[in-house]
């Protein structure tokens, strides 16, 4: 660390303006930070530029020496291509810069990036987020943060503007990625459980919506059962807040990590197959709760 902790950062770089990244970058702008942005599809940055964002032509152009850059990218390969394969990334952040990765990626990728950054005088923080695009836009995400204590203190003011709470998972960046994968597994398992119970009820004369109401207003009153329960009850999977393709990526990472640590996860295997089946049926762009259609298909109630 190069002494950045002694001064307040006034600007930031942001790479990746998809469904989640766009809202997060917008909140940084609203908070008064000078924000340089990059996205492969420049059209997605148009309204941010109107808000004052500085649009650049190359990913590394968002970076200031010793500064802070956030990335919100689709998967491991996209993140590594920008932050590891492209040597300009760490060269421009050096010395003492901080890279905050908001993506859900594998612990192995976090380990690799952390080592690569450290060798080049840059700090890597893993900060995967919990929340759908509406929460990103509202600045009410949950953030799972891990990495250097000093770096976490420096980026804290930024995180306060884009989230409602930060969960600290210690000084090993990959720890927060591991926690995020375990968290997403729970969401997918809940979607499958609701899909099967709603389908059972439907085949025996009980409306799906009635089951969703029963669960969400009694013992299963959490956000997942209330929010996803309604989508599953009405087969309302468009627009896809979290695309099914992205959910499939996450469950594959869950199973990869489980295999690496000799952890049997039979439900995760079922979820992988549900998601893959949905993709093969052309449902990859639907919300990932559309994996619930698999239970309806199996019961002869395909939509």
Secondary structure, DSSP 8 states (H G I E B T S, - for coil): --SGGGS---EEEEE--STTHHHHHHHHHHTT-EEEEE-SSGGGGHHHHHTT-EE-SSGGGG--TT-EEEE--SSHHHHHIIIII-THHHHHHTTT-EEEE-S---HHHHHHHHHHHHHTT-EEEEEEEES-HHHHHHT-EEEEEES-HHHHHHHHHHHHHHEEEEEE--S-THHHHHHHHHHHHHHHHHHHHHHHHHHHHHHTT--HHHHHHHHHTTT--SHHHHHHHHHHHTT---S-SSBHHHHHHHHHHHHHHHHHTT---HHHHHHHHHHHHHHHTT-TTSBGGGGGHHHHHHTT---
